[in-house]
Amino acid sequence: MNIYEKRSKNSYDKKAENYDSTFDGKFTVKFKRMMCKTVCINDNSTVVDVACGNGRLLNMLAEKSTFYGHGVDISDKMIEQAKKINPNMDFYVAGCENLPFENGKIDIITVCAAFHHFPNIQKFAEEAERVMKKGGILYIAEVYLPTILRVICNPFLKFSRAGDVKFYSSNEIVSLFENNGFVKKDIEIDGKVQIVKLQRK
């Protein structure tokens, strides 16, 4: 576990029990609501939320669709909460670089307000390609900042106690995944939220 992962785990372990009422929990509400409007799930699909936190997004998605839900998070305390919120889903303590799934089994992957925590986005892209079915959809809801704000903020993220690594532009996200077996389907930006939709080739 690298320094960013340790910081993320420690930070979110402390917030897990009351996450929805914390600053982070409230800040991510808009991300989750936008994802619920954007994500399209066919019945009986296999859905994985990477960096799932307390499982709230999966819980919200399950209100409108029937699917096999799985969540992965580096914080074991968050996973404990996710299991309570979603007793009929499966959850695993794991990082984004080693997803505990077989090759070509996943229909949909979501990442909600967490991509900027990933210490090795290249490795995650490779893992996403490995576990997803051909034609599967990856949704990344991420903080949107104009270029000048990213330039100002990113050098200071290495000091973040919450394990933040870097804020990305939509084009950076698209370029990464296009080089790893995906094609861009759509980009949606609303205020400080961007959702990048990509399809596995």
Summary of the structure (lengths in Angstrom):
residues: 201
radius of gyration: 15.5
end to end distance: 30.8
largest distance: 43.9
contacts: 674
relative contact order: 0.16
helix: 43%
strand: 26%
